[in-house]
Amino acid sequence: MYTHPDIQGWMSNEELQWLYDAAQTRKRIVEIGCWKGRSTHALLSGCNGTVFAVDHFRGNPSEINGAHIEAKTVNIKDIFVENTKMFENLIILESPSVEAARMFKNNSLDMVFIDGEHTPQAFKEDFETWLPKCSGLFCGHDASMEGPNWYLNEYKIKHITKGSIWILCRE
């Protein structure tokens, strides 16, 4: 059972437990969009391998005046580092998602979790950029939000496993 610390974020306890469980059989995980580390903590707690946290830590442009307004005045990366400092299996890639993807060969990851910007264009870009990199569990958060919902429905990708997590197994 995963015991989560009090890290600000939008993922439910049920979703955190699902991430923790899914990470237990993985050796190379990438998480796109980490914010303060709530979901990253669950992945790191479950994974015996490496978790790559991909984020530019400036908040999403589409949410900068809403959910991510704090990024205007606070160093989100510092908070993320503080919340994940106890893990030795973390590699932080402070970069836009598409740029970070260039660091990985196709089929070199056994789990990719997308929780970046949720606009249709940004989600499509993340999805199509990272899908070839993953040979295992390809999944993400916020299946009902505009970008993920549109894209997943358009391409008839079955989703929701726990809460608002969508999955696409490539194994």
C-alpha positions as CSV (number, residue, x, y, z in Angstrom):
1,M,0.0,0.0,0.0
2,Y,1.4,3.4,-1.0
3,T,1.5,6.0,1.7
4,H,1.6,9.4,0.1
5,P,3.1,12.5,1.7
6,D,1.2,15.8,1.7
7,I,2.4,17.1,-1.7
8,Q,0.1,19.6,-3.4
9,G,-1.4,18.3,-6.7
10,W,-4.5,17.1,-8.4
11,M,-4.1,13.4,-8.4
12,S,-6.4,11.3,-6.2
13,N,-5.2,8.8,-3.6
14,E,-6.6,6.0,-5.8
15,E,-4.7,7.3,-8.8
16,L,-1.5,7.5,-6.8
17,Q,-1.9,3.9,-5.7
18,W,-2.4,2.9,-9.3
19,L,0.9,4.7,-10.3
20,Y,2.7,3.1,-7.4
21,D,1.5,-0.4,-8.4
22,A,2.2,0.1,-12.1
23,A,5.7,1.3,-11.4
24,Q,6.7,-1.8,-9.4
25,T,7.4,-3.9,-12.5
26,R,9.2,-1.1,-14.4
27,K,12.8,-0.2,-14.8
28,R,12.8,3.0,-16.9
29,I,9.9,5.4,-16.5
30,V,9.4,8.8,-17.9
31,E,6.8,11.2,-16.4
32,I,6.0,14.3,-18.5
33,G,4.6,17.1,-16.3
34,C,5.6,16.8,-12.7
35,W,4.6,20.0,-11.0
36,K,5.5,19.7,-7.3
37,G,6.1,15.9,-7.4
38,R,2.9,14.4,-6.1
39,S,2.7,11.7,-8.8
40,T,6.5,11.5,-9.2
41,H,6.7,10.5,-5.5
42,A,4.4,7.6,-6.2
43,L,6.3,6.5,-9.3
44,L,9.7,6.7,-7.4
45,S,8.3,4.8,-4.4
46,G,7.2,1.9,-6.6
47,C,10.0,1.8,-9.2
48,N,13.3,-0.1,-8.5
49,G,14.8,1.4,-11.6
50,T,15.1,5.0,-12.9
51,V,12.3,7.6,-13.1
52,F,13.0,10.5,-15.4
53,A,11.0,13.6,-14.5
54,V,10.4,15.9,-17.5
55,D,9.2,19.4,-16.8
56,H,10.2,23.0,-17.5
57,F,8.7,24.0,-14.1
58,R,7.2,27.2,-15.4
59,G,3.6,26.1,-15.4
60,N,1.5,25.3,-18.5
61,P,0.7,28.3,-20.7
62,S,-2.9,27.4,-20.8
63,E,-3.1,27.2,-17.0
64,I,-0.7,29.9,-15.9
65,N,-3.6,32.2,-14.9
66,G,-5.4,29.4,-13.2
67,A,-4.2,26.2,-11.6
68,H,-0.5,27.1,-12.3
69,I,-0.6,30.8,-11.3
70,E,1.8,30.0,-8.5
71,A,4.6,29.4,-11.0
72,K,4.6,33.2,-11.7
73,T,6.0,33.9,-8.2
74,V,7.4,30.7,-6.8
75,N,10.2,28.5,-8.0
76,I,8.3,25.2,-8.6
77,K,11.4,23.2,-9.3
78,D,12.8,24.0,-5.8
79,I,9.6,22.6,-4.3
80,F,9.7,19.6,-6.6
81,V,13.4,18.9,-5.6
82,E,12.5,19.2,-1.9
83,N,9.5,16.8,-2.2
84,T,11.6,14.2,-4.0
85,K,15.1,14.6,-2.5
86,M,15.0,11.3,-0.7
87,F,15.1,9.3,-3.9
88,E,18.3,8.2,-5.6
89,N,16.5,6.8,-8.6
90,L,15.3,10.2,-9.9
91,I,16.8,12.0,-12.9
92,I,15.3,15.5,-13.5
93,L,15.2,16.7,-17.1
94,E,14.3,20.4,-16.9
95,S,13.2,20.8,-20.5
96,P,10.2,21.0,-22.7
97,S,8.8,17.6,-23.3
98,V,9.6,17.3,-27.1
99,E,13.2,18.3,-26.5
100,A,13.6,15.8,-23.7
101,A,12.2,13.0,-25.9
102,R,15.3,13.4,-28.2
103,M,17.4,11.9,-25.4
104,F,15.7,8.5,-25.6
105,K,15.8,5.8,-28.3
106,N,12.6,4.2,-29.6
107,N,11.3,1.4,-27.4
108,S,13.8,2.3,-24.6
109,L,11.2,3.0,-21.9
110,D,8.9,0.5,-20.2
111,M,6.5,3.2,-18.9
112,V,5.6,6.7,-20.0
113,F,3.1,8.7,-18.0
114,I,1.9,11.9,-19.7
115,D,0.5,14.7,-17.5
116,G,1.8,17.8,-19.3
117,E,-0.2,20.6,-20.9
118,H,-3.8,19.6,-21.7
119,T,-4.6,21.5,-24.8
120,P,-5.4,19.4,-27.9
121,Q,-2.2,20.4,-29.7
122,A,0.1,20.0,-26.8
123,F,-1.3,16.7,-25.8
124,K,-1.2,15.4,-29.4
125,E,2.5,16.5,-29.6
126,D,3.4,14.7,-26.3
127,F,1.4,11.6,-27.3
128,E,2.9,11.3,-30.7
129,T,6.4,12.2,-29.6
130,W,6.6,9.8,-26.7
131,L,4.6,6.8,-28.0
132,P,7.6,5.4,-30.1
133,K,9.9,5.7,-27.1
134,C,7.7,3.3,-25.0
135,S,7.7,-0.5,-25.3
136,G,5.5,-1.1,-22.3
137,L,2.8,0.8,-20.4
138,F,1.9,4.1,-22.1
139,C,-0.5,6.1,-20.0
140,G,-1.4,9.5,-18.6
141,H,-3.7,11.6,-16.5
142,D,-6.7,13.8,-17.0
143,A,-8.5,11.7,-19.6
144,S,-11.5,13.9,-19.4
145,M,-9.7,17.2,-20.0
146,E,-10.0,18.9,-23.4
147,G,-6.8,17.7,-25.1
148,P,-6.6,14.2,-23.8
149,N,-10.3,13.6,-24.1
150,W,-10.4,14.8,-27.7
151,Y,-7.3,12.9,-28.8
152,L,-8.2,9.6,-27.0
153,N,-11.7,9.7,-28.5
154,E,-10.5,10.7,-32.0
155,Y,-8.2,7.7,-32.1
156,K,-10.5,5.4,-30.2
157,I,-8.0,4.7,-27.4
158,K,-9.7,3.0,-24.5
159,H,-9.2,4.8,-21.3
160,I,-9.9,5.1,-17.8
161,T,-8.4,2.7,-15.4
162,K,-8.4,4.5,-12.1
163,G,-9.9,7.9,-11.7
164,S,-8.9,9.9,-14.7
165,I,-5.9,7.8,-15.8
166,W,-5.9,6.5,-19.4
167,I,-3.8,3.5,-20.5
168,L,-2.5,2.1,-23.7
169,C,-0.5,-1.1,-23.3
170,R,2.2,-1.8,-25.8
171,E,3.5,-5.0,-24.3
